[in-house]
Amino acid sequence: MRKTRAKKLPLAPDPKFNDTLVTRFVNN
């Protein structure tokens, strides 16, 4: 589902996706 590797950002919703989905990938 993820085309590009999620960057290592802090535990916060990505501004581009504006969702916690990205945070979940980073968390996992």
C-alpha positions as CSV (number, residue, x, y, z in Angstrom):
1,M,0.0,0.0,0.0
2,R,2.9,2.3,0.7
3,K,4.6,3.4,-2.6
4,T,7.5,5.2,-0.9
5,R,9.2,4.3,2.4
6,A,7.7,6.3,5.2
7,K,10.3,8.7,6.6
8,K,11.2,8.5,10.2
9,L,9.1,11.3,11.6
10,P,8.0,11.8,15.2
11,L,4.9,10.2,16.5
12,A,2.5,12.5,14.7
13,P,0.1,12.3,11.7
14,D,1.9,12.9,8.4
15,P,1.1,16.4,7.0
16,K,0.9,14.9,3.5
17,F,-1.5,12.1,4.4
18,N,-2.9,13.9,7.4
19,D,-3.6,10.5,9.0
20,T,-2.2,8.2,11.6
21,L,-1.9,5.5,9.1
22,V,1.7,6.7,8.3
23,T,2.4,6.8,12.0
24,R,1.4,3.2,12.3
25,F,3.9,2.1,9.6
26,V,6.7,4.1,11.3
27,N,5.7,2.7,14.7
28,N,5.7,-0.9,13.4
